[in-house]
Amino acid sequence: MLEHHLTEDRVLFAAPRDWRAAVREAARPLVADGSVEPRYVEKILETIAAPGGTYMDLGFGITLAHARPEEGVERTALSLLIPERPLDLADDPEHPVRAVFVLAATGTDDHQQTMAELARLLMDPEARSALLAARAHDDVARLLRPAG
């Protein structure tokens, strides 16, 4: 499932100037293909900037940026941006960002398998380190291929 979401056009490597630019860049392919409306991205930014918005920081430098489906989700989608250097989520040095996932889910159930696979990947220390060290889509694709 993850490999179907994190296609080459949805895995990005860039040098955004700050966390806002990172979220916008990470969401760009989802806006471009119609998975989300631009207002969805703005709602994510607004939520992160609000008090408590750093809950999207999963730890280990990984952020799962998202908003509610009614904020402009058209279909379930996932994208990833790995910035060249860590960025401070919400300008807070307690929340360094080394990878930004943007999740769009149309409802409460349709993204559960994707989230379960993402959780398994991120809970594996070796896979997590490899993800954060990735410098090309092929590096990420190797992590997503089913074993066997």
VMD Tcl script that draws the C-alpha trace (Angstrom):
set ca {
  {0.00 0.00 0.00}
  {2.72 2.52 0.91}
  {4.51 1.86 -2.36}
  {1.29 2.79 -4.22}
  {1.10 6.13 -2.40}
  {4.77 7.08 -2.27}
  {5.42 7.03 -6.00}
  {8.36 8.85 -7.52}
  {6.35 12.04 -8.05}
  {5.26 12.05 -4.38}
  {8.70 11.58 -2.81}
  {10.56 14.87 -2.85}
  {14.00 16.09 -1.84}
  {14.40 19.84 -1.46}
  {15.94 22.67 0.53}
  {12.92 24.58 1.85}
  {13.69 27.73 3.82}
  {11.45 26.80 6.77}
  {8.82 24.35 8.01}
  {6.00 26.17 6.19}
  {7.79 25.89 2.86}
  {8.52 22.22 3.62}
  {4.84 21.44 4.20}
  {3.81 23.35 1.08}
  {6.43 21.54 -1.02}
  {5.50 18.14 0.45}
  {1.83 18.76 -0.36}
  {2.47 20.14 -3.86}
  {2.01 16.79 -5.69}
  {-1.26 16.15 -3.84}
  {-2.62 19.54 -4.86}
  {-1.35 19.06 -8.42}
  {-3.10 15.71 -8.87}
  {-6.33 16.87 -7.22}
  {-6.04 14.69 -4.11}
  {-6.41 17.81 -1.95}
  {-7.54 21.37 -2.43}
  {-5.09 24.19 -1.66}
  {-7.14 25.08 1.43}
  {-6.17 21.71 2.94}
  {-2.51 22.75 2.94}
  {-3.37 26.12 4.47}
  {-5.33 24.36 7.23}
  {-2.33 22.14 8.00}
  {-0.11 25.23 8.29}
  {-2.65 27.00 10.48}
  {-2.95 23.95 12.76}
  {0.80 23.49 13.17}
  {1.28 27.19 13.95}
  {-1.46 27.14 16.60}
  {-0.65 26.26 20.23}
  {-0.23 22.50 20.48}
  {0.14 22.09 16.72}
  {3.46 20.33 17.12}
  {1.51 17.15 17.97}
  {2.13 16.33 14.30}
  {5.77 15.70 15.26}
  {5.96 11.92 15.61}
  {9.45 12.06 17.07}
  {12.74 11.05 15.48}
  {12.50 14.13 13.24}
  {9.40 12.86 11.44}
  {6.27 14.95 10.96}
  {2.89 13.64 9.82}
  {1.15 16.76 8.51}
  {-2.60 16.42 8.11}
  {-5.95 18.11 8.61}
  {-9.55 16.95 8.75}
  {-11.10 15.46 5.59}
  {-13.67 18.25 5.30}
  {-10.83 20.77 4.95}
  {-10.40 19.83 1.28}
  {-9.54 16.14 0.82}
  {-10.77 14.64 -2.45}
  {-9.09 11.21 -2.13}
  {-6.73 9.42 0.21}
  {-3.12 10.21 -0.58}
  {0.33 10.39 0.98}
  {3.48 12.28 0.05}
  {6.93 12.73 1.55}
  {9.52 15.47 1.59}
  {13.03 14.99 2.94}
  {14.67 18.39 3.43}
  {18.41 18.87 2.94}
  {18.74 20.08 6.52}
  {16.55 19.75 9.62}
  {13.91 22.44 10.10}
  {12.18 23.51 13.31}
  {8.48 22.61 13.24}
  {6.44 25.68 14.25}
  {9.81 27.45 14.65}
  {10.35 25.40 17.81}
  {13.86 23.92 18.19}
  {12.33 21.18 20.37}
  {10.73 19.80 17.18}
  {13.39 19.31 14.49}
  {11.98 18.02 11.20}
  {13.99 15.68 8.97}
  {11.06 14.19 7.03}
  {7.58 15.54 6.32}
  {4.77 13.19 5.37}
  {1.53 14.79 4.21}
  {-1.50 12.56 4.74}
  {-4.87 13.18 3.15}
  {-7.68 10.84 4.19}
  {-11.28 11.02 2.98}
  {-12.71 9.37 6.08}
  {-11.91 7.56 9.27}
  {-11.28 4.09 7.82}
  {-9.86 4.41 4.31}
  {-6.34 5.28 5.44}
  {-5.92 2.74 8.26}
  {-3.89 0.20 6.26}
  {-1.60 2.96 4.99}
  {-1.13 4.27 8.53}
  {-0.44 0.76 9.88}
  {2.25 0.20 7.23}
  {3.76 3.62 7.89}
  {3.81 2.92 11.64}
  {5.59 -0.42 11.07}
  {8.18 1.30 8.89}
  {8.80 4.14 11.33}
  {8.98 1.87 14.40}
  {11.84 -0.11 12.82}
  {15.03 1.77 13.82}
  {17.00 0.57 10.78}
  {14.24 1.44 8.32}
  {13.69 4.81 10.00}
  {17.40 5.63 9.77}
  {17.48 4.57 6.13}
  {14.44 6.74 5.39}
  {16.03 9.79 7.00}
  {19.27 9.13 5.10}
  {17.48 8.74 1.74}
  {18.66 11.05 -1.02}
  {16.70 9.62 -3.95}
  {13.34 7.97 -4.61}
  {15.05 4.61 -5.13}
  {16.33 4.76 -1.54}
  {12.75 5.15 -0.30}
  {11.34 2.60 -2.76}
  {13.71 -0.09 -1.43}
  {12.24 0.41 2.05}
  {8.68 0.06 0.78}
  {9.10 -3.14 -1.21}
  {7.46 -6.13 0.45}
  {9.97 -8.60 1.89}
  {10.36 -11.88 0.13}
}
mol new
graphics top color blue
foreach p $ca { graphics top sphere $p radius 0.5 }
foreach p [lrange $ca 0 end-1] q [lrange $ca 1 end] { graphics top cylinder $p $q radius 0.2 }
display resetview
